[in-house]
Amino acid sequence: MRVLLCILITIVFGNADIIERFTKPENCKSCHNEQFNAWKTSLHSLSHEKNNELYEKSVKFVALETSKGHGEVIVSCSNCHNPRLEIKEIDDVYTIAKTFDLKTQKTEKIDKALDVEHIQNGISCYICHNVDSIKPKSSQNQVGYKNFEWTKDETIVGPYEDSDNRAGFHKSSQREHFINGNNLCLSCHQGVAFDNPLAIYNTGDEHLQSGDTQRCVDCHMKPATKGIISPHSKPESAKERELKAHLFAGVRNSFELLNDSLKIDLKKTAQNKANLNVVNLTSHNLPSGFSGRNMTVKVTFYDKNAQELNSKDINFEKIYHNKFGVITLSYSADKLISDTTLKAYEDRNIEIDAPLHVSSAKVEVLYYVLSPKLQERIIVNDEKYTKPYQIYKATFSLK
C-alpha cells in the first residue's frame, strides 16, 4: 500500500527561484519602517492560516463541507493567499494518504512545502514587489500566481526607478502595474480559485461596472505623503517622492475607510412609517470580497423621554446554502439564496415600521468580518474576526 502511494501521488511544483533574504519583511524594515508597520496591521500580513484563525477555520470548514482534503483546499486558496507556495496541485492520493496517516517521501515533501517559513509571512513585500509583469487574463480561474511573471534576479520592482542604486540591498526598477490600472490588485481580488462559480471574488467587476476611474490604491493605500525612503542612504541623490500608505485599509485597521463609504438619512413618512435612505459612496459592493462578511444597520427608536421603544436590524450580505439547505460560505455553496449587498454607488430607500410616540432614532452601522449567522457554524475565538465594528452612528429627530 505504501509503495503504491509512493508511485501514484502526483504533485506539481512551480516557482521561480526565491531569494531568501527578500522573503523576510523584517529585512525590509530598516529602510521601510513606516511601510512595514502599516503592513503589519493589514490582512495581507495575515494571509497564512497559522496567523489567521478565521482563514484556518474557514479552510477546515470548507474541506468538511465539500468532502475534500485539507491540503487540496489550502492549495486552491493559496493561489492568492500564498502565491509563492511551491506546490500548485495535489491529487486525491495525497488526501487518502493523509486520511490514513500514511507517510511517504512524497507526502513529507508536500507537508514540508506547506509549512515552509517564508509563506507564513503572508502577502509580504516580496510578493507584490517581485511581480515582474502581469499576464493577460484569459478566464476568471486565472487568479493569483497564475497571473504573475516573477523577477528573476535581485530586482525589487515598484512605482519608481533607482538609477543611482540608493537601495544597495537590492536593485530597483519601475513597473507599469504600480503606476496605472488595477491589474496587480485584481490578480487576486477578482476571480475564482475553486471549481465552484459561486466562490468568485467579484470586487474588480463591481468596480468596472460602476464606471469609476479611481484605482484601488486611491482608497486602500491612502493617505499618500511626501517623503524620502532611507534618507541616510546616499543622501546626495535622495529624492522626495509620493509614498503610499501600506495599510491595505479595511475595517480592522481604518475606521475612516468605512465611515466615508456611506451616507445615511432617516425620515418619518407617516404616523407609523419611516424611510431609511442608505447610499453607497464606493465603487464596489458593500460588503465585497470574502463571502462571510455582513453589514448591519441597526435602528433604535426612542420616545420623547429617551426611553427605548424598539429596534430593527437591516442586513446587507449574501446568504449561501449548501446542498442540505444550511447556511455556508460561497466556496462550499450549492445556491445563492439572497443578495442584499449595496451595489456600487447604489442609493437605496427602505421603508420600516416606526412605533407610536416615537420622537427620535439612533442609527448605527455595524460591520462584521464574519457574519453572526456564520459564527454559529464557524467557531472563531479571535474577536477581531467576530466582533462588530461600528462604522457609523447618528441620531435623527422623528417628531
PERATA-V872633 format. One record per residue. N is the residue number from 1. RES is the residue in one letter. NEAR is the number of other ideal C-beta (glycine too) atoms within 8 Angstrom. Layout:
n:N res:RES near:NEAR
n:N res:RES near:NEAR
This chain:
n:1 res:M near:5
n:2 res:R near:7
n:3 res:V near:6
n:4 res:L near:7
n:5 res:L near:15
n:6 res:C near:10
n:7 res:I near:6
n:8 res:L near:8
n:9 res:I near:15
n:10 res:T near:8
n:11 res:I near:12
n:12 res:V near:7
n:13 res:F near:8
n:14 res:G near:6
n:15 res:N near:9
n:16 res:A near:6
n:17 res:D near:5
n:18 res:I near:10
n:19 res:I near:8
n:20 res:E near:7
n:21 res:R near:6
n:22 res:F near:13
n:23 res:T near:12
n:24 res:K near:10
n:25 res:P near:12
n:26 res:E near:6
n:27 res:N near:9
n:28 res:C near:11
n:29 res:K near:9
n:30 res:S near:7
n:31 res:C near:10
n:32 res:H near:11
n:33 res:N near:8
n:34 res:E near:9
n:35 res:Q near:11
n:36 res:F near:14
n:37 res:N near:8
n:38 res:A near:11
n:39 res:W near:15
n:40 res:K near:8
n:41 res:T near:9
n:42 res:S near:14
n:43 res:L near:9
n:44 res:H near:10
n:45 res:S near:14
n:46 res:L near:10
n:47 res:S near:13
n:48 res:H near:13
n:49 res:E near:8
n:50 res:K near:6
n:51 res:N near:9
n:52 res:N near:11
n:53 res:E near:9
n:54 res:L near:13
n:55 res:Y near:13
n:56 res:E near:10
n:57 res:K near:11
n:58 res:S near:11
n:59 res:V near:13
n:60 res:K near:9
n:61 res:F near:12
n:62 res:V near:13
n:63 res:A near:12
n:64 res:L near:7
n:65 res:E near:11
n:66 res:T near:9
n:67 res:S near:4
n:68 res:K near:9
n:69 res:G near:12
n:70 res:H near:10
n:71 res:G near:12
n:72 res:E near:13
n:73 res:V near:14
n:74 res:I near:11
n:75 res:V near:13
n:76 res:S near:9
n:77 res:C near:11
n:78 res:S near:13
n:79 res:N near:12
n:80 res:C near:11
n:81 res:H near:12
n:82 res:N near:9
n:83 res:P near:13
n:84 res:R near:12
n:85 res:L near:13
n:86 res:E near:9
n:87 res:I near:13
n:88 res:K near:9
n:89 res:E near:8
n:90 res:I near:13
n:91 res:D near:10
n:92 res:D near:7
n:93 res:V near:10
n:94 res:Y near:16
n:95 res:T near:13
n:96 res:I near:10
n:97 res:A near:13
n:98 res:K near:12
n:99 res:T near:7
n:100 res:F near:6
n:101 res:D near:5
n:102 res:L near:11
n:103 res:K near:6
n:104 res:T near:11
n:105 res:Q near:6
n:106 res:K near:11
n:107 res:T near:14
n:108 res:E near:9
n:109 res:K near:9
n:110 res:I near:14
n:111 res:D near:8
n:112 res:K near:8
n:113 res:A near:11
n:114 res:L near:11
n:115 res:D near:5
n:116 res:V near:9
n:117 res:E near:6
n:118 res:H near:10
n:119 res:I near:10
n:120 res:Q near:9
n:121 res:N near:11
n:122 res:G near:12
n:123 res:I near:9
n:124 res:S near:11
n:125 res:C near:13
n:126 res:Y near:11
n:127 res:I near:10
n:128 res:C near:7
n:129 res:H near:9
n:130 res:N near:11
n:131 res:V near:15
n:132 res:D near:11
n:133 res:S near:8
n:134 res:I near:10
n:135 res:K near:9
n:136 res:P near:3
n:137 res:K near:7
n:138 res:S near:4
n:139 res:S near:5
n:140 res:Q near:9
n:141 res:N near:8
n:142 res:Q near:10
n:143 res:V near:15
n:144 res:G near:14
n:145 res:Y near:10
n:146 res:K near:9
n:147 res:N near:11
n:148 res:F near:13
n:149 res:E near:7
n:150 res:W near:9
n:151 res:T near:10
n:152 res:K near:6
n:153 res:D near:5
n:154 res:E near:7
n:155 res:T near:10
n:156 res:I near:15
n:157 res:V near:13
n:158 res:G near:10
n:159 res:P near:6
n:160 res:Y near:7
n:161 res:E near:6
n:162 res:D near:10
n:163 res:S near:4
n:164 res:D near:6
n:165 res:N near:8
n:166 res:R near:11
n:167 res:A near:12
n:168 res:G near:7
n:169 res:F near:5
n:170 res:H near:9
n:171 res:K near:10
n:172 res:S near:13
n:173 res:S near:10
n:174 res:Q near:10
n:175 res:R near:12
n:176 res:E near:7
n:177 res:H near:11
n:178 res:F near:9
n:179 res:I near:7
n:180 res:N near:5
n:181 res:G near:7
n:182 res:N near:9
n:183 res:N near:9
n:184 res:L near:11
n:185 res:C near:11
n:186 res:L near:12
n:187 res:S near:14
n:188 res:C near:12
n:189 res:H near:10
n:190 res:Q near:12
n:191 res:G near:15
n:192 res:V near:11
n:193 res:A near:11
n:194 res:F near:7
n:195 res:D near:2
n:196 res:N near:10
n:197 res:P near:6
n:198 res:L near:10
n:199 res:A near:12
n:200 res:I near:9
n:201 res:Y near:13
n:202 res:N near:9
n:203 res:T near:13
n:204 res:G near:13
n:205 res:D near:8
n:206 res:E near:14
n:207 res:H near:13
n:208 res:L near:6
n:209 res:Q near:7
n:210 res:S near:10
n:211 res:G near:4
n:212 res:D near:8
n:213 res:T near:3
n:214 res:Q near:7
n:215 res:R near:7
n:216 res:C near:12
n:217 res:V near:9
n:218 res:D near:8
n:219 res:C near:10
n:220 res:H near:12
n:221 res:M near:13
n:222 res:K near:10
n:223 res:P near:4
n:224 res:A near:8
n:225 res:T near:7
n:226 res:K near:6
n:227 res:G near:8
n:228 res:I near:8
n:229 res:I near:8
n:230 res:S near:11
n:231 res:P near:7
n:232 res:H near:4
n:233 res:S near:10
n:234 res:K near:8
n:235 res:P near:7
n:236 res:E near:4
n:237 res:S near:7
n:238 res:A near:11
n:239 res:K near:5
n:240 res:E near:6
n:241 res:R near:9
n:242 res:E near:6
n:243 res:L near:11
n:244 res:K near:8
n:245 res:A near:11
n:246 res:H near:11
n:247 res:L near:12
n:248 res:F near:10
n:249 res:A near:12
n:250 res:G near:10
n:251 res:V near:11
n:252 res:R near:9
n:253 res:N near:8
n:254 res:S near:10
n:255 res:F near:8
n:256 res:E near:6
n:257 res:L near:12
n:258 res:L near:14
n:259 res:N near:9
n:260 res:D near:7
n:261 res:S near:10
n:262 res:L near:14
n:263 res:K near:7
n:264 res:I near:13
n:265 res:D near:7
n:266 res:L near:12
n:267 res:K near:9
n:268 res:K near:9
n:269 res:T near:7
n:270 res:A near:5
n:271 res:Q near:5
n:272 res:N near:7
n:273 res:K near:11
n:274 res:A near:15
n:275 res:N near:11
n:276 res:L near:15
n:277 res:N near:13
n:278 res:V near:12
n:279 res:V near:11
n:280 res:N near:15
n:281 res:L near:8
n:282 res:T near:9
n:283 res:S near:9
n:284 res:H near:10
n:285 res:N near:12
n:286 res:L near:12
n:287 res:P near:12
n:288 res:S near:10
n:289 res:G near:7
n:290 res:F near:7
n:291 res:S near:10
n:292 res:G near:12
n:293 res:R near:14
n:294 res:N near:14
n:295 res:M near:15
n:296 res:T near:13
n:297 res:V near:14
n:298 res:K near:12
n:299 res:V near:15
n:300 res:T near:10
n:301 res:F near:13
n:302 res:Y near:12
n:303 res:D near:9
n:304 res:K near:5
n:305 res:N near:4
n:306 res:A near:6
n:307 res:Q near:6
n:308 res:E near:7
n:309 res:L near:9
n:310 res:N near:7
n:311 res:S near:8
n:312 res:K near:8
n:313 res:D near:8
n:314 res:I near:11
n:315 res:N near:8
n:316 res:F near:12
n:317 res:E near:11
n:318 res:K near:10
n:319 res:I near:10
n:320 res:Y near:14
n:321 res:H near:12
n:322 res:N near:12
n:323 res:K near:4
n:324 res:F near:5
n:325 res:G near:5
n:326 res:V near:7
n:327 res:I near:9
n:328 res:T near:11
n:329 res:L near:14
n:330 res:S near:13
n:331 res:Y near:13
n:332 res:S near:11
n:333 res:A near:15
n:334 res:D near:5
n:335 res:K near:7
n:336 res:L near:10
n:337 res:I near:6
n:338 res:S near:6
n:339 res:D near:6
n:340 res:T near:7
n:341 res:T near:12
n:342 res:L near:10
n:343 res:K near:8
n:344 res:A near:13
n:345 res:Y near:11
n:346 res:E near:8
n:347 res:D near:8
n:348 res:R near:9
n:349 res:N near:7
n:350 res:I near:9
n:351 res:E near:8
n:352 res:I near:11
n:353 res:D near:7
n:354 res:A near:12
n:355 res:P near:9
n:356 res:L near:5
n:357 res:H near:7
n:358 res:V near:14
n:359 res:S near:9
n:360 res:S near:12
n:361 res:A near:14
n:362 res:K near:11
n:363 res:V near:15
n:364 res:E near:10
n:365 res:V near:15
n:366 res:L near:12
n:367 res:Y near:15
n:368 res:Y near:13
n:369 res:V near:13
n:370 res:L near:13
n:371 res:S near:10
n:372 res:P near:7
n:373 res:K near:9
n:374 res:L near:11
n:375 res:Q near:11
n:376 res:E near:5
n:377 res:R near:10
n:378 res:I near:12
n:379 res:I near:6
n:380 res:V near:11
n:381 res:N near:5
n:382 res:D near:8
n:383 res:E near:6
n:384 res:K near:7
n:385 res:Y near:9
n:386 res:T near:10
n:387 res:K near:5
n:388 res:P near:7
n:389 res:Y near:12
n:390 res:Q near:9
n:391 res:I near:12
n:392 res:Y near:11
n:393 res:K near:7
n:394 res:A near:7
n:395 res:T near:7
n:396 res:F near:11
n:397 res:S near:6
n:398 res:L near:13
n:399 res:K near:5
